[in-house]
Amino acid sequence: MTLHDHAERLRALPFRTILSVRAATKPLSAAGWNVDLSRHYLDTDANAALFAFADDMRLKTAIDQLFDGEMVNPSEGRAALHWALRAKEPEHETVRDVRQSVVDAETLAQEIAWSSRKGATGERFKAVVHIGIGGSDFGPRLIADAFEDRRREDIELRYCANLDPLDLDLALKGLDPAQTLIVGVSKSFGTEETLYNLSRARDWVKASIPKGWSKHFALITANRDRALDWLDGADGLILNLPETIGGRFSIWSAGSLACSIALQSDVMEDFRAGAEAMDQHVATADIADNLAIRLALLDYWNATILGFGARALLAYSRRLRLLPAYLQQLEMESNGKSVRPDGRPVSGPTAPLLWGGEGTIGQHSYHQWLHQSPSMVPAEFILAPGETSDSDGVTGLTAHALAQAEVLANGRSLADVQADEPDLPLEIAAQKVHAGGRPSTILHAPRLNPYRLGSLIALFEHRTYLAGKLWGLNSFDQWGVERGKTMAGRLKPALRGERQASDAITAKLIAAIRS
Ligand SMILES: O=P(O)(O)OC[C@H]1O[C@H](O)[C@H](O)[C@@H](O)[C@@H]1O
């Protein structure tokens, strides 16, 4: 039987029938997380077929290749060594070099945080402004937001990513350049948004500190030469972001310097330790127990075999409110592709649209659509309350998440509605029906601390890489991002009125915008 045969067999059954057996499914666990896959269109036979598929697709070999530092990014001819950034006792020299880039950043962060390194006028740094975009922005922003209550009180932390000049205006508002460190993160040191914001920040610092302005910049990049050009002979701090670290896998790198400075010193250490624990699990666990393999198989099953084109990520944790945005880049930039490294097209859907938000807030918004729209989207609940939360709130949050998953799966029939409310007119009763049949995953941890955030992100990284393998994709490049950038460059002269845009509709829009 093929995977499609299993899917057809299961889709012919009422979801409740499938779930009555699946209630006995054993949750999986590793590095502080439990994962429950009970509520899916799966059964023992379908799972066995998926495990055989994982074997055929050599997922265990793919894991070995990653951790052996083999070239897993063929278009750029590189290994993917993000895991080395969190390897506590690296054995191999290349891994040690990658790890050293983190050690250097941590040393610098402590010097800044404890004022042994100060600004050009001798004042201590009281504010850090992180400038970067995409993979050079989402990660540190996520960590800082998650552990806002673990911020050092004497250091202000701000972020700027957008080309919209307001973003930097707001990030610098009220700050004193003499007490501000600008952390510029760009792997390529060629990204338009980041260079634009960095150059405006440089003007801002230079206006008050013409001599020694460069002491107010820490640049983190794989392209040291470009950073040196940018400094134009001035003395500046440049930290290494190794070439083997993809931007969207760089949360563990020196690129998170701003967090290392502005958060309590154990946060980043615990965050990386959690990731390393997940690495150990993924590197050693068998297919059936391996969280990353199981989730990658689920992604393939839901997107490619069952044809669900989206997945909703519902984070029942204030600390994880930026997680959907973070994972959009990780998963959709990695696997939102349709051509294999050898140039052949893939045979079906690949990474689904990932969207979502923070529970319970989303319940007062798009959950209506999840429950009653004709579209069916698998949901992924992440249940992980805060470290020091009030227990009533935690109980409420947990109850809501569990209730949502239950209703999505079981629905509410017309007969149930009428039994509960016999006097309702039929047209109202019909509108209260929930079709059900909506699958969901529950990932839960007793408390969300830096260790568990680290292990969760590492899990999603491995899941993304392995799902990419199942789809036959290179998860480490992003050709689709480039075209829009090139086109924007071509349109700037048209917006300045220097020439006509070649596309008629764009030309019409430019004329309207300029009028
Ligand atoms: O770190 P940078 O080189 O500035 O790149 C920043 C971001 O921009 C690119 O367009 C890519 O789409 C992202 O993967 C990358 O993280």
The ligand as an SDF file (V2000), in Angstrom:
LIG
                    3D

 16 16  0  0  0  0  0  0  0  0999 V2000
   22.2980   38.6740    7.1110 O   0  0  0  0  0  0  0  0  0  0  0  0
   22.0680   39.2710    5.7740 P   0  0  0  0  0  0  0  0  0  0  0  0
   23.1250   38.8830    4.7790 O   0  0  0  0  0  0  0  0  0  0  0  0
   21.9150   40.7650    5.8690 O   0  0  0  0  0  0  0  0  0  0  0  0
   20.7360   38.7050    5.2190 O   0  0  0  0  0  0  0  0  0  0  0  0
   19.4950   38.9840    5.8030 C   0  0  0  0  0  0  0  0  0  0  0  0
   18.3910   38.1740    5.1700 C   0  0  0  0  0  0  0  0  0  0  0  0
   18.1740   38.6230    3.8490 O   0  0  0  0  0  0  0  0  0  0  0  0
   18.1140   37.7520    2.7500 C   0  0  0  0  0  0  0  0  0  0  0  0
   17.3460   38.3770    1.7770 O   0  0  0  0  0  0  0  0  0  0  0  0
   17.5970   36.3650    3.0040 C   0  0  0  0  0  0  0  0  0  0  0  0
   16.3210   36.1860    2.4600 O   0  0  0  0  0  0  0  0  0  0  0  0
   17.5500   35.9930    4.4510 C   0  0  0  0  0  0  0  0  0  0  0  0
   17.7210   34.6070    4.5350 O   0  0  0  0  0  0  0  0  0  0  0  0
   18.6140   36.6870    5.2450 C   0  0  0  0  0  0  0  0  0  0  0  0
   18.5770   36.2610    6.5700 O   0  0  0  0  0  0  0  0  0  0  0  0
  1  2  2  0
  2  3  1  0
  2  4  1  0
  2  5  1  0
  5  6  1  0
  6  7  1  0
  7  8  1  0
  7 15  1  0
  8  9  1  0
  9 10  1  0
  9 11  1  0
 11 12  1  0
 11 13  1  0
 13 14  1  0
 13 15  1  0
 15 16  1  0
M  END
$$$$
